[in-house]
Amino acid sequence: MNDALWQITSLGDALLALAHAARLPHQATKLAAPLSAKDMPTWLDAAATRIGLEANSVSAGYADVTNMLRQCGPAIVTLVGWTPSSDRPSRVPSTGAWDRPDVGVRTTVLVVLSASRTHLRVVAPDLSIRSVLIDDVREALCREVERPVAAEIETLIHDVGLHGRAAQRATSALRQQRLADAQIGGVWMLRAPGHGEVRWSRWLTLLIGSHVIEQQCS
């Protein structure tokens, strides 16, 4: 996934690349990058408007992040502090991303063209279309909110003596329990003004419906 991440200094180019790849009618206007991570919501709204589009922020409960990503695209997905799992190579570019002053972590973005059940089709910085796993993107989106409970859960799993898949299942269940009220954002859907109401309604209906089904099955 590392090769598909855009540096924040190229966010203007990323937005234009997404509009072009998604065949959204837009004005090819040069866009300067935002000054900081805090400016991104305002910047995206203004930048999308400037090229004749709309950028809408969406979020989902912790349990519904996968379903949100399955309905994602065209969209900008923000990844804050994405560090690799112990068994994976580094996915964070060494330069060009924001530093978050409080903890020194970085922010990069994925430019999402469309989604399937398991993968996102993304526009890479070299403008090629690539495929990334939704599970990897979900992990990246949830990493910061999971961090405060990670040590507690790890200790509990160790004390109980679980290993392998049993430990993985228990960890997932405990995260779902501890983070049931958490909201995960960082996703901005891009659309042409006045042409996305039906799609947005469909997205919300599918997201709510999938949540109800999961609750009934749990």
C-alpha positions as CSV (number, residue, x, y, z in Angstrom):
1,M,0.0,0.0,0.0
2,N,3.0,2.3,0.5
3,D,3.4,3.0,-3.2
4,A,-0.3,4.1,-3.4
5,L,0.0,6.8,-0.7
6,W,0.1,10.4,-1.7
7,Q,2.2,12.9,0.2
8,I,0.3,15.9,1.6
9,T,2.4,18.3,-0.4
10,S,0.7,16.8,-3.5
11,L,-2.9,16.9,-2.2
12,G,-4.0,19.4,-4.8
13,D,-2.7,17.1,-7.6
14,A,-4.3,14.1,-5.8
15,L,-7.7,15.8,-5.8
16,L,-7.4,16.7,-9.5
17,A,-6.2,13.1,-10.4
18,L,-9.2,11.7,-8.6
19,A,-11.7,14.0,-10.4
20,H,-10.1,13.0,-13.8
21,A,-10.0,9.3,-13.1
22,A,-13.6,9.3,-11.8
23,R,-14.6,11.2,-14.9
24,L,-16.3,13.9,-12.8
25,P,-16.8,17.2,-14.7
26,H,-14.4,19.7,-13.2
27,Q,-12.1,22.6,-13.9
28,A,-8.4,21.7,-14.1
29,T,-7.2,24.5,-11.8
30,K,-3.9,24.4,-10.0
31,L,-4.4,23.8,-6.3
32,A,-2.0,24.6,-3.5
33,A,-1.6,22.1,-0.7
34,P,-3.1,22.8,2.8
35,L,-0.7,24.3,5.3
36,S,-1.4,21.7,8.1
37,A,-3.5,18.7,9.0
38,K,-5.9,21.0,10.9
39,D,-6.6,22.8,7.7
40,M,-7.6,19.7,5.7
41,P,-11.4,19.8,6.2
42,T,-11.7,23.5,5.2
43,W,-9.1,23.0,2.4
44,L,-10.9,20.1,0.9
45,D,-14.3,21.8,0.9
46,A,-12.8,25.0,-0.7
47,A,-10.6,23.1,-3.2
48,A,-13.5,20.9,-4.4
49,T,-15.7,23.9,-4.8
50,R,-12.9,25.7,-6.7
51,I,-12.8,22.9,-9.3
52,G,-16.6,22.7,-9.5
53,L,-17.2,19.7,-7.2
54,E,-18.3,18.9,-3.6
55,A,-16.3,17.1,-0.9
56,N,-18.4,15.6,1.9
57,S,-16.9,14.2,5.1
58,V,-18.3,10.8,6.2
59,S,-17.7,8.7,9.2
60,A,-18.9,5.4,10.7
61,G,-18.9,3.6,14.1
62,Y,-16.0,1.3,14.8
63,A,-17.9,-1.8,13.8
64,D,-19.0,-0.3,10.5
65,V,-15.7,1.0,9.1
66,T,-15.4,-2.0,6.7
67,N,-18.9,-1.3,5.4
68,M,-18.1,2.4,5.0
69,L,-15.0,1.5,2.9
70,R,-17.0,-0.9,0.7
71,Q,-19.2,2.1,-0.3
72,C,-16.2,4.4,-0.7
73,G,-15.3,6.2,-3.9
74,P,-14.5,8.5,-5.4
75,A,-13.0,9.6,-2.2
76,I,-10.0,10.9,-0.3
77,V,-9.1,8.8,2.7
78,T,-6.8,10.3,5.3
79,L,-4.4,7.9,7.2
80,V,-3.0,9.4,10.4
81,G,0.0,7.8,12.1
82,W,0.0,4.7,9.9
83,T,2.8,2.5,11.2
84,P,3.3,-1.1,10.0
85,S,2.3,-4.3,11.8
86,S,5.2,-6.3,13.2
87,D,5.1,-8.7,10.3
88,R,4.7,-6.1,7.5
89,P,7.1,-3.7,5.8
90,S,6.9,0.0,6.5
91,R,4.1,1.8,4.7
92,V,4.8,5.3,5.8
93,P,6.8,7.5,3.4
94,S,9.8,9.1,4.9
95,T,9.2,12.6,3.6
96,G,6.5,14.9,2.4
97,A,3.8,14.0,4.9
98,W,2.4,16.1,7.8
99,D,4.0,15.7,11.2
100,R,1.4,15.8,14.0
101,P,3.1,18.1,16.6
102,D,1.8,16.3,19.7
103,V,3.1,12.8,18.9
104,G,5.2,13.2,15.8
105,V,3.2,10.9,13.6
106,R,2.4,11.5,10.0
107,T,-0.6,11.9,7.8
108,T,-0.9,10.6,4.2
109,V,-3.8,10.0,1.9
110,L,-5.3,7.4,-0.4
111,V,-7.1,8.5,-3.5
112,V,-10.0,6.0,-3.9
113,L,-11.6,5.5,-7.2
114,S,-14.0,2.7,-6.3
115,A,-14.5,-0.2,-4.0
116,S,-15.5,-3.9,-4.0
117,R,-16.2,-6.2,-1.1
118,T,-12.5,-6.8,-0.4
119,H,-10.5,-4.2,-2.3
120,L,-10.2,-0.5,-3.1
121,R,-9.2,0.7,-6.5
122,V,-6.9,3.7,-5.9
123,V,-5.1,6.2,-8.0
124,A,-1.3,6.1,-7.2
125,P,1.0,9.2,-7.3
126,D,2.3,7.9,-10.7
127,L,-1.4,8.0,-11.9
128,S,-1.6,4.2,-12.3
129,I,-4.7,2.4,-10.9
130,R,-3.9,0.0,-8.2
131,S,-5.7,-2.3,-5.8
132,V,-5.3,-2.3,-2.0
133,L,-7.0,-4.5,0.6
134,I,-9.9,-3.0,2.5
135,D,-8.6,-4.8,5.6
136,D,-5.3,-2.9,5.3
137,V,-7.1,0.5,5.0
138,R,-9.4,-0.3,7.8
139,E,-6.4,-1.1,10.0
140,A,-4.8,2.2,9.1
141,L,-7.9,4.2,9.8
142,C,-8.6,2.6,13.1
143,R,-5.0,2.5,14.4
144,E,-5.1,5.8,16.3
145,V,-8.4,5.0,18.1
146,E,-7.2,1.5,18.9
147,R,-3.9,2.7,20.4
148,P,-5.3,3.6,23.9
149,V,-6.8,0.2,24.5
150,A,-4.1,-1.9,22.8
151,A,-1.9,-2.5,25.9
152,E,-4.8,-3.4,28.1
153,I,-6.1,-5.9,25.6
154,E,-2.7,-7.4,24.9
155,T,-2.2,-7.9,28.6
156,L,-5.5,-9.5,29.1
157,I,-4.9,-11.9,26.2
158,H,-1.5,-12.8,27.6
159,D,-2.9,-13.4,31.1
160,V,-5.7,-15.7,29.7
161,G,-3.0,-17.7,27.8
162,L,-4.6,-17.4,24.3
163,H,-2.5,-17.8,21.2
164,G,-2.8,-17.9,17.4
165,R,-6.2,-17.5,15.9
166,A,-7.9,-17.7,19.3
167,A,-5.9,-14.7,20.4
168,Q,-6.8,-12.9,17.2
169,R,-10.5,-13.6,17.6
170,A,-10.5,-12.5,21.2
171,T,-8.6,-9.3,20.4
172,S,-11.1,-8.4,17.7
173,A,-14.0,-9.0,20.1
174,L,-12.5,-7.0,22.9
175,R,-11.8,-4.1,20.5
176,Q,-15.4,-4.2,19.3
177,Q,-16.5,-4.0,23.0
178,R,-14.1,-1.3,24.1
179,L,-14.6,0.9,21.0
180,A,-18.3,0.4,20.4
181,D,-19.0,4.1,20.7
182,A,-16.0,5.3,18.7
183,Q,-16.5,7.2,15.4
184,I,-14.0,6.8,12.6
185,G,-13.7,9.5,10.1
186,G,-11.0,10.7,7.7
187,V,-13.0,10.0,4.5
188,W,-14.2,12.7,2.1
189,M,-16.5,11.6,-0.7
190,L,-16.2,13.6,-4.0
191,R,-19.1,14.3,-6.3
192,A,-20.5,16.7,-8.8
193,P,-23.0,19.2,-7.2
194,G,-26.6,18.0,-7.4
195,H,-25.7,14.6,-8.9
196,G,-25.0,12.5,-5.8
197,E,-28.2,12.5,-3.7
198,V,-29.4,9.1,-4.8
199,R,-25.9,7.6,-4.3
200,W,-25.6,9.2,-0.8
201,S,-29.0,7.8,0.2
202,R,-28.0,4.4,-1.1
203,W,-24.7,4.6,0.9
204,L,-26.5,5.5,4.1
205,T,-29.1,2.8,3.6
206,L,-26.6,0.1,3.0
207,L,-24.4,1.2,6.0
208,I,-27.4,1.3,8.4
209,G,-28.8,-2.0,7.0
210,S,-25.5,-3.8,7.4
211,H,-25.2,-2.6,11.0
212,V,-28.6,-3.8,11.8
213,I,-27.9,-7.2,10.3
214,E,-24.6,-7.5,12.2
215,Q,-26.4,-6.6,15.5
216,Q,-29.1,-9.2,14.9
217,C,-26.5,-11.9,14.2
218,S,-24.3,-11.1,17.2
